[in-house]
Amino acid sequence: MLTFIATDPKGDAQFGGRWSQRLAPLFVEFAGVTAHERVLDVGCGTGNLTIALGAVQAFATGIDL
């Protein structure tokens, strides 16, 4: 059985945000993303990975529902 639980985005920022902010640069490095590459971040949530991609001058677009 699949269960879906909707949460307030404030909760994501409060609990998951602090971890994703720390881990995002490591994911960018692991993926080998470099300047001027185009990256689509699907399911970006609060955008911490998208922001980290911008920090290495990648062209990042984040989308979430």
N, CA, C and O atoms as CSV, one atom per row, in Angstrom:
chain,resi,resn,atom,element,x,y,z
A,1,MET,N,N,0.837,-1.167,0.000
A,1,MET,CA,C,0.000,0.000,0.000
A,1,MET,C,C,0.890,1.241,0.000
A,1,MET,O,O,1.832,1.333,0.786
A,2,LEU,N,N,0.591,2.185,-0.876
A,2,LEU,CA,C,1.327,3.437,-0.977
A,2,LEU,C,C,0.645,4.485,-0.119
A,2,LEU,O,O,-0.569,4.669,-0.205
A,3,THR,N,N,1.408,5.162,0.697
A,3,THR,CA,C,0.865,6.203,1.567
A,3,THR,C,C,1.513,7.530,1.219
A,3,THR,O,O,2.730,7.619,1.058
A,4,PHE,N,N,0.694,8.548,1.107
A,4,PHE,CA,C,1.184,9.895,0.821
A,4,PHE,C,C,0.833,10.788,1.989
A,4,PHE,O,O,-0.319,10.826,2.421
A,5,ILE,N,N,1.806,11.501,2.500
A,5,ILE,CA,C,1.571,12.423,3.599
A,5,ILE,C,C,2.015,13.811,3.150
A,5,ILE,O,O,3.197,14.042,2.894
A,6,ALA,N,N,1.066,14.723,3.056
A,6,ALA,CA,C,1.383,16.102,2.687
A,6,ALA,C,C,1.913,16.831,3.916
A,6,ALA,O,O,1.372,16.696,5.013
A,7,THR,N,N,2.963,17.595,3.721
A,7,THR,CA,C,3.523,18.361,4.827
A,7,THR,C,C,3.678,19.814,4.430
A,7,THR,O,O,3.756,20.152,3.248
A,8,ASP,N,N,3.720,20.639,5.411
A,8,ASP,CA,C,3.947,22.065,5.205
A,8,ASP,C,C,5.415,22.266,4.824
A,8,ASP,O,O,6.290,21.669,5.452
A,9,PRO,N,N,5.710,23.087,3.815
A,9,PRO,CA,C,7.106,23.296,3.428
A,9,PRO,C,C,7.968,23.859,4.551
A,9,PRO,O,O,9.186,23.679,4.546
A,10,LYS,N,N,7.351,24.535,5.512
A,10,LYS,CA,C,8.122,25.050,6.644
A,10,LYS,C,C,8.746,23.895,7.419
A,10,LYS,O,O,9.864,24.009,7.921
A,11,GLY,N,N,8.023,22.790,7.514
A,11,GLY,CA,C,8.550,21.615,8.203
A,11,GLY,C,C,9.761,21.043,7.494
A,11,GLY,O,O,10.714,20.604,8.137
A,12,ASP,N,N,9.726,21.046,6.162
A,12,ASP,CA,C,10.867,20.555,5.391
A,12,ASP,C,C,12.085,21.414,5.661
A,12,ASP,O,O,13.181,20.895,5.874
A,13,ALA,N,N,11.900,22.712,5.655
A,13,ALA,CA,C,13.020,23.617,5.903
A,13,ALA,C,C,13.558,23.450,7.315
A,13,ALA,O,O,14.765,23.536,7.542
A,14,GLN,N,N,12.661,23.210,8.261
A,14,GLN,CA,C,13.070,23.087,9.656
A,14,GLN,C,C,13.837,21.794,9.915
A,14,GLN,O,O,14.854,21.810,10.609
A,15,PHE,N,N,13.367,20.683,9.369
A,15,PHE,CA,C,13.970,19.386,9.678
A,15,PHE,C,C,14.945,18.908,8.601
A,15,PHE,O,O,16.058,18.492,8.924
A,16,GLY,N,N,14.552,18.960,7.344
A,16,GLY,CA,C,15.414,18.464,6.283
A,16,GLY,C,C,16.368,19.504,5.747
A,16,GLY,O,O,17.433,19.166,5.230
A,17,GLY,N,N,16.002,20.759,5.865
A,17,GLY,CA,C,16.790,21.834,5.288
A,17,GLY,C,C,18.206,21.911,5.802
A,17,GLY,O,O,19.148,22.111,5.034
A,18,ARG,N,N,18.357,21.750,7.107
A,18,ARG,CA,C,19.707,21.870,7.670
A,18,ARG,C,C,20.632,20.780,7.148
A,18,ARG,O,O,21.835,21.006,7.011
A,19,TRP,N,N,20.088,19.596,6.853
A,19,TRP,CA,C,20.904,18.498,6.328
A,19,TRP,C,C,21.150,18.668,4.843
A,19,TRP,O,O,22.260,18.438,4.364
A,20,SER,N,N,20.117,19.069,4.107
A,20,SER,CA,C,20.309,19.206,2.661
A,20,SER,C,C,21.236,20.373,2.336
A,20,SER,O,O,21.934,20.333,1.323
A,21,GLN,N,N,21.258,21.404,3.167
A,21,GLN,CA,C,22.196,22.510,2.945
A,21,GLN,C,C,23.637,22.031,3.086
A,21,GLN,O,O,24.516,22.476,2.348
A,22,ARG,N,N,23.878,21.142,4.013
A,22,ARG,CA,C,25.235,20.627,4.230
A,22,ARG,C,C,25.633,19.592,3.184
A,22,ARG,O,O,26.795,19.521,2.785
A,23,LEU,N,N,24.669,18.792,2.741
A,23,LEU,CA,C,24.979,17.699,1.815
A,23,LEU,C,C,24.984,18.121,0.351
A,23,LEU,O,O,25.658,17.494,-0.466
A,24,ALA,N,N,24.248,19.167,0.007
A,24,ALA,CA,C,24.117,19.566,-1.398
A,24,ALA,C,C,25.463,19.786,-2.085
A,24,ALA,O,O,25.654,19.265,-3.184
A,25,PRO,N,N,26.407,20.527,-1.500
A,25,PRO,CA,C,27.699,20.695,-2.171
A,25,PRO,C,C,28.431,19.372,-2.404
A,25,PRO,O,O,29.143,19.225,-3.396
A,26,LEU,N,N,28.259,18.418,-1.500
A,26,LEU,CA,C,28.887,17.106,-1.685
A,26,LEU,C,C,28.264,16.358,-2.860
A,26,LEU,O,O,28.970,15.685,-3.610
A,27,PHE,N,N,26.940,16.472,-3.025
A,27,PHE,CA,C,26.269,15.844,-4.164
A,27,PHE,C,C,26.727,16.470,-5.478
A,27,PHE,O,O,26.930,15.763,-6.465
A,28,VAL,N,N,26.889,17.788,-5.494
A,28,VAL,CA,C,27.353,18.476,-6.703
A,28,VAL,C,C,28.755,17.994,-7.064
A,28,VAL,O,O,29.041,17.709,-8.227
A,29,GLU,N,N,29.619,17.905,-6.070
A,29,GLU,CA,C,30.985,17.425,-6.309
A,29,GLU,C,C,30.982,15.978,-6.791
A,29,GLU,O,O,31.691,15.639,-7.738
A,30,PHE,N,N,30.186,15.123,-6.146
A,30,PHE,CA,C,30.096,13.711,-6.522
A,30,PHE,C,C,29.609,13.552,-7.960
A,30,PHE,O,O,30.096,12.690,-8.692
A,31,ALA,N,N,28.651,14.382,-8.363
A,31,ALA,CA,C,28.102,14.305,-9.721
A,31,ALA,C,C,29.058,14.884,-10.758
A,31,ALA,O,O,28.879,14.662,-11.956
A,32,GLY,N,N,30.059,15.614,-10.317
A,32,GLY,CA,C,31.035,16.174,-11.244
A,32,GLY,C,C,30.507,17.335,-12.064
A,32,GLY,O,O,30.978,17.575,-13.176
A,33,VAL,N,N,29.538,18.054,-11.531
A,33,VAL,CA,C,28.958,19.194,-12.250
A,33,VAL,C,C,29.966,20.331,-12.263
A,33,VAL,O,O,30.559,20.660,-11.235
A,34,THR,N,N,30.158,20.931,-13.438
A,34,THR,CA,C,31.099,22.036,-13.582
A,34,THR,C,C,30.389,23.274,-14.108
A,34,THR,O,O,29.208,23.234,-14.453
A,35,ALA,N,N,31.124,24.361,-14.161
A,35,ALA,CA,C,30.578,25.641,-14.612
A,35,ALA,C,C,29.982,25.520,-16.013
A,35,ALA,O,O,30.512,24.819,-16.874
A,36,HIS,N,N,28.886,26.207,-16.213
A,36,HIS,CA,C,28.190,26.345,-17.495
A,36,HIS,C,C,27.463,25.084,-17.959
A,36,HIS,O,O,26.930,25.060,-19.069
A,37,GLU,N,N,27.431,24.037,-17.135
A,37,GLU,CA,C,26.604,22.873,-17.465
A,37,GLU,C,C,25.154,23.201,-17.147
A,37,GLU,O,O,24.872,24.001,-16.255
A,38,ARG,N,N,24.237,22.581,-17.881
A,38,ARG,CA,C,22.805,22.753,-17.624
A,38,ARG,C,C,22.308,21.563,-16.815
A,38,ARG,O,O,22.558,20.409,-17.161
A,39,VAL,N,N,21.591,21.870,-15.719
A,39,VAL,CA,C,21.097,20.828,-14.821
A,39,VAL,C,C,19.637,21.101,-14.505
A,39,VAL,O,O,19.265,22.231,-14.189
A,40,LEU,N,N,18.809,20.065,-14.591
A,40,LEU,CA,C,17.407,20.154,-14.196
A,40,LEU,C,C,17.246,19.400,-12.887
A,40,LEU,O,O,17.467,18.190,-12.830
A,41,ASP,N,N,16.864,20.107,-11.844
A,41,ASP,CA,C,16.656,19.522,-10.516
A,41,ASP,C,C,15.160,19.278,-10.346
A,41,ASP,O,O,14.417,20.181,-9.962
A,42,VAL,N,N,14.726,18.056,-10.634
A,42,VAL,CA,C,13.307,17.695,-10.535
A,42,VAL,C,C,13.022,17.240,-9.112
A,42,VAL,O,O,13.709,16.371,-8.577
A,43,GLY,N,N,12.007,17.833,-8.509
A,43,GLY,CA,C,11.697,17.539,-7.111
A,43,GLY,C,C,12.636,18.295,-6.187
A,43,GLY,O,O,13.114,17.747,-5.194
A,44,CYS,N,N,12.898,19.549,-6.513
A,44,CYS,CA,C,13.926,20.322,-5.806
A,44,CYS,C,C,13.558,20.719,-4.381
A,44,CYS,O,O,14.423,21.148,-3.617
A,45,GLY,N,N,12.295,20.583,-4.016
A,45,GLY,CA,C,11.916,20.957,-2.652
A,45,GLY,C,C,12.218,22.410,-2.367
A,45,GLY,O,O,11.767,23.295,-3.094
A,46,THR,N,N,12.977,22.665,-1.316
A,46,THR,CA,C,13.300,24.044,-0.943
A,46,THR,C,C,14.446,24.629,-1.760
A,46,THR,O,O,14.786,25.799,-1.589
A,47,GLY,N,N,15.047,23.838,-2.643
A,47,GLY,CA,C,16.034,24.353,-3.589
A,47,GLY,C,C,17.475,24.356,-3.127
A,47,GLY,O,O,18.308,25.021,-3.741
A,48,ASN,N,N,17.794,23.643,-2.077
A,48,ASN,CA,C,19.174,23.659,-1.586
A,48,ASN,C,C,20.166,23.087,-2.595
A,48,ASN,O,O,21.270,23.613,-2.736
A,49,LEU,N,N,19.792,22.026,-3.293
A,49,LEU,CA,C,20.686,21.476,-4.312
A,49,LEU,C,C,20.797,22.436,-5.495
A,49,LEU,O,O,21.882,22.612,-6.048
A,50,THR,N,N,19.699,23.050,-5.880
A,50,THR,CA,C,19.712,24.016,-6.979
A,50,THR,C,C,20.635,25.181,-6.650
A,50,THR,O,O,21.384,25.643,-7.510
A,51,ILE,N,N,20.586,25.654,-5.417
A,51,ILE,CA,C,21.460,26.746,-4.979
A,51,ILE,C,C,22.921,26.310,-5.031
A,51,ILE,O,O,23.778,27.074,-5.476
A,52,ALA,N,N,23.210,25.101,-4.586
A,52,ALA,CA,C,24.583,24.590,-4.621
A,52,ALA,C,C,25.086,24.459,-6.058
A,52,ALA,O,O,26.267,24.677,-6.325
A,53,LEU,N,N,24.203,24.107,-6.972
A,53,LEU,CA,C,24.586,24.029,-8.386
A,53,LEU,C,C,24.942,25.415,-8.919
A,53,LEU,O,O,25.881,25.564,-9.702
A,54,GLY,N,N,24.193,26.418,-8.495
A,54,GLY,CA,C,24.499,27.790,-8.893
A,54,GLY,C,C,25.833,28.261,-8.343
A,54,GLY,O,O,26.509,29.080,-8.965
A,55,ALA,N,N,26.213,27.752,-7.184
A,55,ALA,CA,C,27.481,28.149,-6.568
A,55,ALA,C,C,28.686,27.721,-7.395
A,55,ALA,O,O,29.744,28.344,-7.311
A,56,VAL,N,N,28.538,26.660,-8.197
A,56,VAL,CA,C,29.634,26.234,-9.082
A,56,VAL,C,C,29.429,26.780,-10.492
A,56,VAL,O,O,30.080,26.336,-11.437
A,57,GLN,N,N,28.520,27.743,-10.625
A,57,GLN,CA,C,28.212,28.434,-11.879
A,57,GLN,C,C,27.602,27.529,-12.933
A,57,GLN,O,O,27.782,27.748,-14.131
A,58,ALA,N,N,26.875,26.505,-12.480
A,58,ALA,CA,C,26.087,25.689,-13.415
A,58,ALA,C,C,24.777,26.423,-13.678
A,58,ALA,O,O,24.322,27.199,-12.838
A,59,PHE,N,N,24.176,26.184,-14.825
A,59,PHE,CA,C,22.863,26.742,-15.141
A,59,PHE,C,C,21.827,25.756,-14.616
A,59,PHE,O,O,21.539,24.748,-15.261
A,60,ALA,N,N,21.273,26.046,-13.455
A,60,ALA,CA,C,20.378,25.111,-12.779
A,60,ALA,C,C,18.944,25.620,-12.795
A,60,ALA,O,O,18.684,26.800,-12.562
A,61,THR,N,N,18.019,24.703,-13.076
A,61,THR,CA,C,16.590,24.983,-12.997
A,61,THR,C,C,15.985,23.968,-12.049
A,61,THR,O,O,16.175,22.763,-12.216
A,62,GLY,N,N,15.254,24.451,-11.051
A,62,GLY,CA,C,14.598,23.571,-10.092
A,62,GLY,C,C,13.097,23.608,-10.269
A,62,GLY,O,O,12.521,24.680,-10.457
A,63,ILE,N,N,12.451,22.446,-10.213
A,63,ILE,CA,C,10.998,22.368,-10.342
A,63,ILE,C,C,10.463,21.388,-9.306
A,63,ILE,O,O,11.039,20.326,-9.072
A,64,ASP,N,N,9.351,21.768,-8.693
A,64,ASP,CA,C,8.715,20.924,-7.685
A,64,ASP,C,C,7.226,21.224,-7.708
A,64,ASP,O,O,6.809,22.310,-8.111
A,65,LEU,N,N,6.438,20.269,-7.280
A,65,LEU,CA,C,4.987,20.467,-7.212
A,65,LEU,C,C,4.550,20.672,-5.794
A,65,LEU,O,O,3.361,20.855,-5.535
